[in-house]
Amino acid sequence: MSTFQLVVNQDEHDRLEELLDRKKPPVPQGLEHLHYLLYTPFRYKPAAEGTRFRRKGQRDGAFYSAEQVETSVAEVCFWRVIFFAESPEAKIPQGFSDWTAFSVSVSTDAMVDITNDPAPGLKNLADYSATQAFADTVREAGGTGIRAISARCPNKGATVTWLSASVFTQSYPIALQSWKIGIRHDGVLAIREFPKLTLRLKAEDLSADPRLANCDWSRAF
């Protein structure tokens, strides 16, 4: 929820944000110059059982991105559905929610590419034990990123997971885009406002993940 709904002017908003920020984990040392969108993935520990390239409770960060915006949007759509599938009492919003996509400027000579022929365990849709162990190995070897095929994108676009904030060559995000995402009875619809682009993810394709095998799509509009 936007904190603007809780205050009456900009000064109060800034003060509230300052107070809330004090309750959060400290920004990792050396990353204070970065925009919060860039340092946030390195600020918090992952929840639940971890993420694809990050173990539960692991302090080492992971900045998930993709080479094409369509791939990132497909990943967001999937996790949007996961949230409601695992929260059966939560009402799926009617219509669309607003999202912002952005680009970052990076440079590295220590990225590992597993797009060509990854080991079977690295392609598992729901079990992240192999990918988490692999990411630890990459980190120990001094690697800063992992390039892989998206598990969610219909076009099999490439994701890039940055394991170190040292790859950022600019401190602010660039090239922002406005998107609208809506969960429907037959899948997920994502629309970029300008330049116009529409993406459709079918329910049957998303349901290949075992966590969505019994998803009740009829809850959506």
N, C-alpha and C positions, 0 to 999 in steps of 0.2 A: 504494500500500500504506500502511496506517495506521502511523505511527511508533510507536504504542502497542505494536505487536508486537515492537519492538526494545528495549524498556526494561522495567523492573520496577515503576516507581512514577511518580507525577505529576511529582515534581521532576526526575527524569531526562528525562521526556518534554518538559518545558518547556525544559530546557537543550538537548536535541537540536534542538528546533524553533528555538531562538535561533541555534544554530550553523548550521543549514541556511539560515536566513533571511539570514545574512551573505553567503552565496554567491549570493544572488539579486540582480537589479537593484534599485537603491534605489527606494523608494516615491516617486512624483513629488512635487515640492515643492508644498505646499499641500493634499495629499490625506492627510496622516498621520492626520487625525482620523477618517477613514472606516474602516468595517469592511473587512477584507481582501476580502470578496466584492464590495465596491463599487469598490475601487481596483485590484484585480488586472487587469481589462481595460485599464487605462491604464499598467500597470507593465511588461508584457512586449511585445516585438515579435511580430508574427504569424509563424508558421512557414510553411514550404513556399512557396506562391505567393500568400500573403496570404489575406484573407477577403473577403466580399462588398463591404464598404465600407472596406477597409483594405489598402493595398498591401504587398507583401513588404518586410519590414524597416522599415516605417513606425513612427515613434515616436508619432504621434498615436493615441490610443486609440479604441476603439469598444465600447460596452457594449450587447450584443445582448439584447433583451427582446421581450415581446409583450403585447398588451392582455389576452389571455385565457391562462390557464395551459395550456389544451389546445393552443394554438398553439406555445407554448414546448416542450411535451413532444413534439409532433410533430417539431419541429426537432431536438431531442436524439435522438429515435429514428432519424432519418435519418442523423445523423452517427455514431451508434453503429454502424449498418450499414456506412457508408463505411469506418470504421476496420477492420472485419474483412474487407470486400471487398478492400481494398488491402493486407491482410496475410494472404494465403492460407494461410500456414503457422501462423497463430495459431488456437488452438482456441476456438471460440465457446462461452462458458460455458453450461452447462446451467441451466435454471431462470431466476431473475430476479436482477438486480442492484438495489441500493438507491440511490435518488436523492432529492435534496431540492429542491423548488421554493420560491422565495421572491418576495416583492413588494418594490418600492422606492417611496418617496415622492418625486415629482419635480414641478418647476414650470418652465415655459419659455414664451416667446412667440416663439421662433425655430426652430420645427420645420417642416420641409418635408414636405408630404404628396404622395406619388406613387401613392396607391392608385387614383385614378380612371382615369388614362390614361397610364401610364408609357411612355417610348420603348421600342421593341422590345429594345434592348440591355440595358435595365434589368431585363428579365424572363428573361434567359438563365439556365438552370439551372446551368451549369457554368463559363461564361466570365465572369469578374468584372471584366474590363478596363473596361467601360462604367460599372459601378456604382462602381468604385474612383475613376475620374475624376470621376464625379458627386459623390461624397462629398468629394473635394478641393475642388470648386467650392463646395459648401455650407459647408465649413470656412472657406474664404477669404472668404465673404460674411458670416461670423459666425453661421452656423446651428449649432444645438446638437443637432439630432436629425433623423432621417429616418423617416417613417411609410410602410410599404410592405406589399403583400400577401405573405404567406408563400409561399415556393416549395414548401413541404413539407406544409403543413396541408391535409387534405382539405376542410375547411370554408372555406378561403381566409381565415383570420383575419389580422389585421393585426399585423405586427411593428413595433417601434420601436427604432431603433438610436441610442443616445445618443453623440454625438461629444465631449461635454464632461462632466466630473464636476460642473460647476457647477450642473447641473439637480437634483442630489440635495438634498432639503430635510430629510432625516433621515440621520444617519450610519450607521445600522444597518439591515439588512434586516428586513422585517416579514412577518407572515402566512406562516410556513413550512408546507409540506405534504410529506408522505412519499409517494414513488412507488416502484413496482417496475416495471422494464422488462426484457422478455425477447424475444430474437430467436428467431423460430420459422420452420419450413419454409415457411410461407405469409405471412410478414410480421413485424410487430412488435406485441407486446401490452404496453400500459402500464396499470397499475392504481394508482389513488390509494386509500390505505387508509381515510382519513376526511376529509370525507364520501366515501362510496364512489363511484368513477367509473372506468369502463373505456374505454380507447381502443384501437382496432385500426387499424393501417396495413397495407394490403394490399401484398404483394410487387410485384404488377403496377403499382401506383400509384407506389411508390418507384422502380421500375426505369425510369420515364420519364426520370430523370437518366441521361445517357450513361455516367457512372462506375459505374452499377449495372446497365447493360444486360446484362452477362454474369455477374452475381452468382450464385454457387452457393448457393442457399438450402437445398439439401439438407444442408449442413454443420450447420444449426441443428436443434434438437429439434422 
